[in-house]
Amino acid sequence: MKIDELKKELQRIREQKDYVKKQLKEYADVSGYSLVVRKSNKWFQYYYRTNEGSVEYIPATNRILATRLAQKDYYIKLLKEIECQEKVIWSFVNKYSDSFIGELLKGLSDGRKQLIEPIVMPDEEFIMLWHEKYIGNENSIEISMPYATNRGERVRSKSEKILADLFNSYGLVYCYEPHIVLYNGQKCYPDFAILNIRERKTYYWEHFGLASDDNYSEKNLEKLAKYEKSGIILGENLIISTESSGVSLDIYLIEKKIKDYLL
Protein backbone atom coordinates (compact mmCIF):
# COMPACT_ATOMS: atom_id res chain seq x y z
CA MET A 1 0.00 0.00 0.00
CA LYS A 2 1.32 3.44 -0.89
CA ILE A 3 0.83 5.25 2.39
CA ASP A 4 2.34 8.36 0.78
CA GLU A 5 -0.70 8.59 -1.50
CA LEU A 6 -2.93 8.71 1.57
CA LYS A 7 -0.74 11.42 3.05
CA LYS A 8 -1.15 13.44 -0.15
CA GLU A 9 -4.90 12.92 0.03
CA LEU A 10 -4.86 14.06 3.66
CA GLN A 11 -3.00 17.20 2.63
CA ARG A 12 -5.52 17.83 -0.18
CA ILE A 13 -8.44 17.47 2.24
CA ARG A 14 -6.83 19.87 4.70
CA GLU A 15 -6.38 22.42 1.94
CA GLN A 16 -10.08 22.03 1.09
CA LYS A 17 -10.96 22.50 4.75
CA ASP A 18 -8.96 25.73 4.92
CA TYR A 19 -10.65 26.96 1.74
CA VAL A 20 -14.16 26.25 3.06
CA LYS A 21 -13.38 27.94 6.38
CA LYS A 22 -12.16 30.98 4.50
CA GLN A 23 -15.32 31.08 2.40
CA LEU A 24 -17.54 30.80 5.47
CA LYS A 25 -16.07 34.03 6.82
CA GLU A 26 -17.83 35.80 3.95
CA TYR A 27 -21.18 34.71 5.43
CA ALA A 28 -20.65 35.95 8.97
CA ASP A 29 -23.58 38.37 8.62
CA VAL A 30 -26.03 35.48 8.06
CA SER A 31 -24.43 32.96 10.43
CA GLY A 32 -27.51 33.08 12.68
CA TYR A 33 -29.88 31.98 9.90
CA SER A 34 -30.47 28.80 7.95
CA LEU A 35 -32.44 28.24 4.74
CA VAL A 36 -35.81 26.51 4.67
CA VAL A 37 -37.15 25.34 1.29
CA ARG A 38 -40.79 24.51 0.67
CA LYS A 39 -42.61 23.62 -2.51
CA SER A 40 -46.01 25.03 -3.38
CA ASN A 41 -47.49 23.50 -6.55
CA LYS A 42 -44.60 23.75 -9.02
CA TRP A 43 -42.78 26.58 -7.31
CA PHE A 44 -40.22 26.65 -4.58
CA GLN A 45 -40.61 29.06 -1.72
CA TYR A 46 -37.74 30.12 0.47
CA TYR A 47 -37.66 30.99 4.16
CA TYR A 48 -35.01 31.61 6.75
CA ARG A 49 -34.97 30.15 10.23
CA THR A 50 -33.33 32.02 13.07
CA ASN A 51 -31.43 30.44 15.92
CA GLU A 52 -34.51 31.06 18.08
CA GLY A 53 -36.56 28.85 15.72
CA SER A 54 -38.80 31.42 14.07
CA VAL A 55 -39.32 31.10 10.31
CA GLU A 56 -39.65 34.10 8.01
CA TYR A 57 -40.56 34.21 4.31
CA ILE A 58 -37.95 35.45 1.82
CA PRO A 59 -39.67 37.37 -0.98
CA ALA A 60 -38.55 36.93 -4.60
CA THR A 61 -37.12 40.44 -4.51
CA ASN A 62 -34.61 39.27 -1.92
CA ARG A 63 -33.55 36.08 -3.68
CA ILE A 64 -29.91 36.94 -3.05
CA LEU A 65 -30.50 36.23 0.65
CA ALA A 66 -31.82 32.75 -0.20
CA THR A 67 -28.81 32.16 -2.44
CA ARG A 68 -26.34 33.21 0.24
CA LEU A 69 -28.04 31.09 2.89
CA ALA A 70 -28.03 28.04 0.59
CA GLN A 71 -24.33 28.49 -0.10
CA LYS A 72 -23.56 29.06 3.59
CA ASP A 73 -25.50 25.94 4.62
CA TYR A 74 -23.69 23.96 1.92
CA TYR A 75 -20.30 25.08 3.23
CA ILE A 76 -21.24 24.12 6.80
CA LYS A 77 -22.33 20.61 5.78
CA LEU A 78 -19.30 20.23 3.53
CA LEU A 79 -16.96 21.30 6.33
CA LYS A 80 -18.42 18.64 8.65
CA GLU A 81 -17.94 15.96 5.98
CA ILE A 82 -14.39 17.11 5.20
CA GLU A 83 -13.47 17.03 8.89
CA CYS A 84 -14.95 13.54 9.18
CA GLN A 85 -12.88 12.29 6.21
CA GLU A 86 -9.79 14.02 7.55
CA LYS A 87 -10.20 12.21 10.87
CA VAL A 88 -10.64 8.81 9.15
CA ILE A 89 -7.53 9.18 6.96
CA TRP A 90 -5.43 10.73 9.74
CA SER A 91 -6.29 7.85 12.08
CA PHE A 92 -5.43 5.26 9.45
CA VAL A 93 -2.16 6.90 8.39
CA ASN A 94 -0.97 7.17 11.98
CA LYS A 95 -1.86 3.60 12.91
CA TYR A 96 -0.99 1.70 9.74
CA SER A 97 2.47 0.26 9.14
CA ASP A 98 3.28 -1.25 5.75
CA SER A 99 6.18 -3.13 7.32
CA PHE A 100 4.24 -4.88 10.08
CA ILE A 101 4.81 -8.36 8.58
CA GLY A 102 8.57 -7.94 8.49
CA GLU A 103 8.66 -6.29 11.92
CA LEU A 104 6.79 -9.23 13.45
CA LEU A 105 9.35 -11.66 12.05
CA LYS A 106 12.26 -9.57 13.32
CA GLY A 107 10.80 -9.63 16.80
CA LEU A 108 10.86 -13.41 17.01
CA SER A 109 13.74 -15.37 18.53
CA ASP A 110 16.21 -17.06 16.18
CA GLY A 111 15.10 -20.46 17.37
CA ARG A 112 11.48 -19.68 16.54
CA LYS A 113 12.39 -18.17 13.15
CA GLN A 114 13.98 -21.48 12.13
CA LEU A 115 10.63 -23.21 12.56
CA ILE A 116 8.51 -20.67 10.69
CA GLU A 117 7.86 -20.22 6.99
CA PRO A 118 6.92 -16.53 6.65
CA ILE A 119 4.23 -15.50 4.17
CA VAL A 120 6.51 -12.74 2.86
CA MET A 121 10.22 -13.18 2.19
CA PRO A 122 12.32 -11.09 4.61
CA ASP A 123 13.84 -7.95 3.08
CA GLU A 124 17.40 -9.17 3.57
CA GLU A 125 16.75 -12.37 1.65
CA PHE A 126 14.85 -10.56 -1.09
CA ILE A 127 17.69 -8.04 -1.52
CA MET A 128 20.25 -10.86 -1.73
CA LEU A 129 18.25 -12.56 -4.50
CA TRP A 130 17.84 -9.20 -6.28
CA HIS A 131 21.61 -8.69 -6.30
CA GLU A 132 22.04 -12.14 -7.78
CA LYS A 133 19.84 -11.06 -10.68
CA TYR A 134 21.21 -7.52 -11.02
CA ILE A 135 24.94 -7.94 -10.64
CA GLY A 136 26.04 -4.60 -12.05
CA ASN A 137 29.15 -3.41 -13.89
CA GLU A 138 28.37 -5.79 -16.73
CA ASN A 139 28.91 -3.35 -19.58
CA SER A 140 32.07 -4.52 -21.38
CA ILE A 141 32.81 -1.05 -22.81
CA GLU A 142 35.84 0.25 -20.91
CA ILE A 143 35.35 3.16 -18.54
CA SER A 144 37.95 5.55 -19.90
CA MET A 145 37.56 8.40 -17.38
CA PRO A 146 36.33 6.75 -14.19
CA TYR A 147 34.75 8.64 -11.32
CA ALA A 148 34.72 6.92 -7.94
CA THR A 149 31.50 6.99 -5.95
CA ASN A 150 31.34 7.14 -2.17
CA ARG A 151 30.65 3.42 -2.27
CA GLY A 152 33.85 2.78 -4.23
CA GLU A 153 32.26 2.08 -7.64
CA ARG A 154 33.67 3.34 -10.92
CA VAL A 155 31.18 5.23 -13.10
CA ARG A 156 31.55 6.99 -16.42
CA SER A 157 30.63 10.58 -15.58
CA LYS A 158 30.54 13.12 -12.78
CA SER A 159 26.74 13.24 -13.01
CA GLU A 160 26.50 9.47 -12.60
CA LYS A 161 28.69 9.78 -9.51
CA ILE A 162 26.31 12.41 -8.13
CA LEU A 163 23.34 10.13 -8.81
CA ALA A 164 25.02 7.09 -7.26
CA ASP A 165 26.00 9.05 -4.17
CA LEU A 166 22.43 10.34 -3.80
CA PHE A 167 21.07 6.81 -4.10
CA ASN A 168 23.53 5.70 -1.46
CA SER A 169 22.70 8.58 0.88
CA TYR A 170 19.02 7.57 0.75
CA GLY A 171 19.91 3.97 1.54
CA LEU A 172 18.67 2.66 -1.82
CA VAL A 173 19.51 -0.79 -3.11
CA TYR A 174 20.98 -0.23 -6.57
CA CYS A 175 23.58 -1.41 -9.06
CA TYR A 176 25.41 0.31 -11.90
CA GLU A 177 25.06 -0.83 -15.52
CA PRO A 178 23.35 -4.19 -15.05
CA HIS A 179 22.72 -6.51 -17.96
CA ILE A 180 19.13 -6.76 -19.25
CA VAL A 181 17.67 -8.21 -22.45
CA LEU A 182 15.22 -6.22 -24.57
CA TYR A 183 12.20 -7.50 -26.51
CA ASN A 184 14.31 -8.23 -29.61
CA GLY A 185 16.97 -10.17 -27.73
CA GLN A 186 19.36 -7.22 -27.73
CA LYS A 187 21.50 -6.75 -24.64
CA CYS A 188 21.28 -3.41 -22.91
CA TYR A 189 22.96 -1.79 -19.92
CA PRO A 190 20.82 0.89 -18.25
CA ASP A 191 22.77 3.31 -16.10
CA PHE A 192 21.21 2.03 -12.88
CA ALA A 193 18.80 -0.61 -11.65
CA ILE A 194 17.22 0.36 -8.32
CA LEU A 195 15.04 -1.67 -5.98
CA ASN A 196 12.09 -0.09 -4.22
CA ILE A 197 12.17 -2.38 -1.20
CA ARG A 198 8.73 -1.40 0.05
CA GLU A 199 7.08 -2.22 -3.28
CA ARG A 200 9.64 -4.90 -4.16
CA LYS A 201 9.75 -3.40 -7.61
CA THR A 202 12.75 -2.75 -9.85
CA TYR A 203 13.14 0.63 -11.52
CA TYR A 204 15.67 1.55 -14.19
CA TRP A 205 17.31 4.97 -14.21
CA GLU A 206 18.85 6.45 -17.34
CA HIS A 207 20.79 9.68 -17.31
CA PHE A 208 20.97 11.65 -20.55
CA GLY A 209 23.87 14.01 -20.18
CA LEU A 210 23.97 15.56 -23.65
CA ALA A 211 20.30 16.35 -24.18
CA SER A 212 21.10 19.36 -26.39
CA ASP A 213 23.04 17.23 -28.89
CA ASP A 214 20.76 16.19 -31.76
CA ASN A 215 22.52 12.93 -32.58
CA TYR A 216 22.69 11.95 -28.91
CA SER A 217 19.00 12.79 -28.40
CA GLU A 218 17.95 10.81 -31.47
CA LYS A 219 19.92 7.79 -30.26
CA ASN A 220 18.32 7.90 -26.84
CA LEU A 221 14.82 8.40 -28.22
CA GLU A 222 15.41 5.17 -30.11
CA LYS A 223 16.53 3.55 -26.85
CA LEU A 224 13.38 4.76 -25.07
CA ALA A 225 11.24 3.27 -27.84
CA LYS A 226 12.98 -0.10 -27.42
CA TYR A 227 12.54 0.11 -23.67
CA GLU A 228 8.83 0.73 -24.06
CA LYS A 229 8.43 -2.29 -26.34
CA SER A 230 10.23 -4.30 -23.66
CA GLY A 231 7.84 -3.20 -20.90
CA ILE A 232 10.22 -0.63 -19.45
CA ILE A 233 8.00 2.42 -19.52
CA LEU A 234 8.80 5.99 -18.55
CA GLY A 235 6.97 6.97 -15.36
CA GLU A 236 6.09 3.35 -14.58
CA ASN A 237 9.37 1.54 -14.06
CA LEU A 238 11.77 3.85 -15.90
CA ILE A 239 13.11 7.12 -14.52
CA ILE A 240 15.26 9.54 -16.46
CA SER A 241 17.38 12.56 -15.63
CA THR A 242 18.81 15.03 -18.11
CA GLU A 243 21.32 17.80 -18.50
CA SER A 244 22.75 19.75 -21.40
CA SER A 245 25.42 22.29 -22.11
CA GLY A 246 23.14 25.04 -20.80
CA VAL A 247 21.18 23.14 -18.14
CA SER A 248 22.92 21.43 -15.23
CA LEU A 249 21.71 18.45 -13.26
CA ASP A 250 18.74 19.43 -11.08
CA ILE A 251 19.45 17.90 -7.67
CA TYR A 252 16.09 18.99 -6.25
CA LEU A 253 14.26 17.19 -9.06
CA ILE A 254 16.44 14.10 -8.64
CA GLU A 255 15.61 13.92 -4.95
CA LYS A 256 11.91 14.40 -5.67
CA LYS A 257 11.97 11.46 -8.08
CA ILE A 258 13.77 9.37 -5.47
CA LYS A 259 11.08 10.15 -2.91
CA ASP A 260 8.18 9.69 -5.35
CA TYR A 261 9.29 6.38 -6.86
CA LEU A 262 11.95 4.66 -4.79
CA LEU A 263 11.24 5.08 -1.08
N, C-alpha and C positions, 0 to 999 in steps of 0.2 A: 504494500500500500504506500502511495506517495503522500506521506504526511505533510510534505511541503505544499502540496496542492491545497490541502485543507487550511493550512496557515494563510495561504494567499486568499482563499475564500473568506476566512475570518477577517482579514484585513479589508477586503472589499466590502463586507457587511458593515464593518465599523465606519468605513468612509460613508456608506449610505446612511448610517445612523446619524453621523455628524451633519450630513446634508439635510436630513429631515428635521433635526433639531433647529438648525439654522432657519429653515423655512417656517417652522412653527412660530418663531419670534415675530414674523410679519403679521401674525394673527392674534397678537396679544390683546388687541382691543375687543375681540369677540371670544376670548377664552372662556367667558362665563356662559356662553350659549352653545347649544347643539341644534342641529337641523332635524326637523320632523317632516317627513314626506307622506302625503296622503293623496289618494286618487279619487277623483269625483268624475264619474262617467269616463270619458276618454282623456281627461286632463289631470295633470298633477298639480297639487296645491302644496305650498311650502309654508312651514311654520318654524319658529324658533322656540326652544325650551330653555328657560333660565335654570340656574342652579337651584332655585327655590321650587322648581317644578311647574311653574305657570307656562302656558303655551300661548304664543301670540302669532297671528297671521302675518305673513310677509306678502305685501301686495306686489303685483307684477311690475310696478314702477320701481320697486326696490329689489329687483332680481339679483343685483350684484351682491346683496347681503346673503341670499340663499347660496349663491355660487361660492362665496368666501367661506361660509359655514360648512358646505359640502367638502371643500378642499381641506379645511382645517380638521374636520372629523376624519377624513381619509388619512391625513398625516398622523393623527393620534393612533388610529388603528394600525397603520403601517409601522409606526415606531414600536408598538407593543410586539408585533410579529417579528420585527428585526431583532429586538432585544431577546426574544425567545430563541430565535435561531442562533444568535451570537452565543447565548448561554450553552446551547446544545453542542455546538462545534468546539467552543472553548473547553468544555468539560471533557470531550472526547480527545482533543489534541493533548491535553495535559495529563490524561490517564493512559493513553495508548502508547505502547512501545512496539515498534516493528522488529525489535530484536529479542522479544521475550522468549522465543524458542531456544535461541542460542544461549541466552543468559541462564535459563533453567539448567541446560546441560553443563555449563561452566560451574554452576554451583554444586554439582554432585561430586562425591568423592571419586578418586581414580578407580577404586575397586568396584564401585557401582557402575561407572561409565563402561567398564569392560564387559558388563553383562547386558548393556542396553544397546538396541539398534535405534538411533534417533530418526525421526521422520524427515528431518532436514540435515543434510551434510554440514558438519561444523565449518565455519569460515576458513579455518586454517587448512583443512583438508581440501576444501574447494579451491583455495588459492594455489595450493601445491599442484593440483591437477591442471589448473589453468596455466601455470608456468610450464608444465610439461607440453601443453599444446602450443603456447606462444613463447617460444624460446628467446627470440630477439637476436639482433645482430646477425641476421641471416643473409643480408644483402652482400653479394660477393664483390660488388664494385668497391674498390679501395677508397677509404676515407683519406683524402689527400691533405686536408687541413683540419685535423681533429680539434675539437673543443671538448674539454673534460667537464663533465657534470659534477655536481656535489656528491653524487653517488659513485663516481669513478668511471662512468661510461664515456665512450668516445662517440661524439655526434658530429654531423657534417657542418653545422653552422652555429653562429652565436645565438640566433633566434631559437634554434632547436635546444640549445643548452638552457636558455631562459625557460622554455616550455617544460623541459625535463625537471629543472629545479623547482618550478612551480608545482608540478605534479608531486614531486617528492615532499615538498613542504606541506602539502595537503594530505599526505599519507596515502596517496593513490597507489594501487597496484598497476604497474604498467611495464611495457617492454618497448625497446627501440627497434624499428625495422624488422618486424616479424615476417615470416613467410606465409602468404595466403594464396589460394588458387581462385581465379576468377571464373566466370561462367563458361568461358571458351577454353579453359584449361591453362590459360596463361598465368605464370607466376607473377606475383606482385608483392611489393614491400612497402606498406604504408608507413609513414613516419613513426607512428606510435599505435599500439593496441593498449587499451586501458580498461580495467575491470571496474564496473560499478558493483561493489560488493553487496550493497543492500538489495539491488535488483538482480544481482548475479547475471549481469548483461555485459557483453563486450562492445565497446565503442572503438572506432578507429579515428585517429586524428591526423589530418594532413595539413602541413603548413606550406603555403604558397608564398615564397619570399620574393618573387619577381613579378608581381601581379601586373605591373605596368608594361611588361615586355610582351609584345603580341604573340611571338612564337611560343614563349613559355606558357602564356595563358591558353592558347589554342591546344597545346599538348595536354594541359591539365584539365581542360574542358572534356577532352577525349577520355581522359582517365576517369573523370566523374561519371561520364556516360557508361563506361564499362563497370564501374562500381555499382551504379544503379541497376544494371542488368544482372548483377551478381547478388542483389539483395542488400547492398551496402548503400543506404540512402541518406542523403543529407538531411539533418534534423531528426533522423530516427536512430541510426546507429553510426552515423558519420558526422564528425565535427571538423570544421576547417578554421584556420586562421590565415590572415594575409598581411602582407606588407609590400611596399613598392619603394621606388627611389624617393618619392615625395611623402610617403605615409609610413611611419614607423609602427612597430608592433604595439598594439593597444593592450597593455597589461590589465587594465580594468575590465575590458571585454573578455579577455582570456579567463580571468578569475570568475566572471559572471557565468561563462559557459561551464566552467568546472563545477560551480555550485548548482547550476540548473540541471546538468546531465550526469555528473559523476559522483556526487556525494549522497 
